[in-house]
Amino acid sequence: MDAARPRNRTSGGRVPGESASAERLAGPRRRRAALFTALPVAAADGVLWACSAPTFAALPTAYWLMAALAVVVDARPYVLAGRRASSVILPSICFTFAIALAWGFAAALAVQLVAVTVAGMRMRQAARRTLHLALQHAVAIGAAAVVAALASLRIAPEPDWDDALLTVAAASAWILARYGLAAIVARLGSHRRHGPARRRSIEVLATAALLLLGPVVLATAQVGLAFVPLVLLALHAVHRMVRSVGEYERAARVDSLTGLPNRRALNASVSEPGTGRALLLLDLDRFRTVNDALGHSVGDRLLIEVARRLAAVVPAHDLVVRLGGDEFAVLATRVDGAPEARRIACHLAEALNRPFALDGTPIDVTASIGIALQHGPAADSATLLRQAEAAMYDAKQRGDQVAVYGPDAAHHSPDRLTLLADLRRALREDAADDGIVLFYQPQIAIATGEVVGVEALLRWQHPERGLVGPEELIRVAELTPVMRLLTGRVLHDVVAQLAVWRDAGRPLRAAVNVSARDLHAGDIADRVEALLRDHGVPADLLQLEITESALMADPHRVLNTITRLDRMGVAISLDDFGTGYSSLQHLRRLPLAEVKIDRSFVLGMSTDRGDAAIVRSVIDLAEALGLRAVAEGVEDERTWRLLAASGCHAAQGWFHARPMPTAELATWLSRYRPVRPGPAPMALPLP
């Protein structure tokens, strides 16, 4: 794929590996192909007639009737979708096989060559492909004729079981000869693998059905020639069977909305050996906004238009697919390194940047594109997709439109990908000893010293790596679908623990961190509501913490989600406040219960004037907005007293307690005695 080269328009619905015979010729090329096919066939038939003139002159009327029917039925050949030219099934073999059994190789070959020529013209094949198909059938007829001659097979008016067995043997020789030759040529020519065994079995079954109709045709001809055309009904039934299988296979490999190939088609294409390939994964930015604002029907129409535009700029030798939702992919097959892949991605992004006009409304669409380069002739589609997805999320996180996967990047390292795979496996298996546990760190009301809640912090005891902390887990999972699994597990365990504490007579409020991906999914409110209902836990005992980055990524969508959570009674806390780019307008509009002052400011507030000013400003802002202010990272008494003097509501940090498992927390709570801060040792330093 060359970004600097003009793109050829493609239908977009063509599936990888689809029959090359389906590439129709038109105009002068079609006429030339017909001429170059007809001349060799006419010459071959002429030679046959010259060498076997007495034989042809003595052929009965039944032969000529079958010959005419063979040519007529091949005007409608059977083509299995998604296969090469060798997958064409010619209904004429029913008649030519019968002719070979009754009147020999030469008589059958003369008819078969004419029938193949008619089929090639109808399919608008190149002359080379039609001649290749003729060669396959010539070899197949020769193999069947040899078996029939060696066994002295002749279909008599009253055939016996030996005749039936010999007919099956001749048909088997026909099938082995044709498909054996096709396999040899395919291996020598393109080195491609055969299609799935199921499709090959359907092809062989249809071929066998047609061949074994041959003896029936012969027996019918002996009863009366008027009955021979009735075999066309049986041929129609075989045609319907082949067509139904083809439609089923196509439906399984084509996206029903856009008509593009789907993930299954991409997997099949990637599995074929090849070099110089790159997988480009495109994720439409803010597509959910279109669905929310204009409705799902408009969203579907937009996806269709995106598919058409991508198909228009992707050449025929490459593949554009829809993976699902708002994700598309392009498999580029002629890529010379990362710079070339970037040029392709920029070309695709440029094509999408032009507004889409739907019902007179221009809709702007952008896409984040991740690129994974294939190294070596063999490729694993799952690996390429995972790498392209990692690069795509990397682009989103950095605010770029295009990113190339690189194993040297920290979040792309094999070590981190392995950790992600292990985490995904642990979450899906949900075993009792999977090592995923929650630690809880108390939150203390500064004015009274009472424990007002806890924050749930994730830990994972990896079987080989040991204890993996929450920062590492979030970095690994946050930009992947694993984050949804992880949040679901944490919410379930926390709500279940809240029920235990409530039943024990010591209800505690627990705070749980949720990511931008969770909030953008839209269904987190449903999941929380179901968990609270199932465990009988009041909503005010659960608090969800969101970050400024999650808020600013899509504030309108986040607002809808947290508004619903607030109406349920679930408190919302803005975590790490001061480290992002929050708009004060958004802060005022959001239904927040508290803001958490980031530990980076709290740790230095006793010695740094700037940190002290920030802490004091956040506390004053929270007070003005009617929100609780919670300071994270309180690790010494001096900081605790300074926070008390500034009016901070709650504190969390190692000065009070470290994060601890549930059992240790119960012991700590039983021993804890509230302590109120005395006079501050000094005022907050002024800036």
Buried (B, 14 or more C-beta within 10 A) or exposed (E): BBBEEEBEEBEBBBBBBBBBBBBEBEEEEBEEBBEBBBEBBEEBBEEBBEEBEEBBEEBEEBBEBBBEBBBBBBEBBBBBBBBBBBBBBBBBBBBBBBBBBBBBBBBBBBBBBBBBBBBBBEBBBBBEBBBBBBBBBBBBBBBBBBBBEEBEBEBEEEBEEEBEEBBBBBBBBBBEBBBBBBEEBBEEEEEEEBBEEEBBEBBBBBBBBBBBBBBBBBBBBBEEBEEBEEBBEBBEEBBEBBBEBBEEBBEEBBBEEBBBBBBBBBBBBBBBEBEBBBBBBBBBBBBBBBBBEBEEEBBEBBBBBBBBBBBBBBBEEBBBBBBEEBBBBBBBBBBEEBEBBBBBBBBBBEBBEEEBEBEEEEBEBEBBBBBBBBEEEEBEBEBBBBBBBBBBBBBBBEEEBBBBBBEEBEBBEEEBBEBBEBBBEBBEEEEEEBBBBBBBBBBBBBEEBEBBBBBBBBBBEBEEBEEBEBEBBBBBBBBBEBBBBBBBBBBBBBBEBBBEBBEEEEBBBBBBBBBBBBBBBBEBBEBBBEBBEEBEBEBEBBBBBBBBBBBBBBBEBBBBBBBBBBEBEBBBBBBBBBBBEBEEEBBEEBEBBBBBBBBBBBBBBBEBEEBBBBBBBBBEBBBEBEBBBBBBBBBEEBBBBBBBBBBBBBBBBEBBBEBBEBEBBBEBBEEBEEEEBEEBEEEBBEE
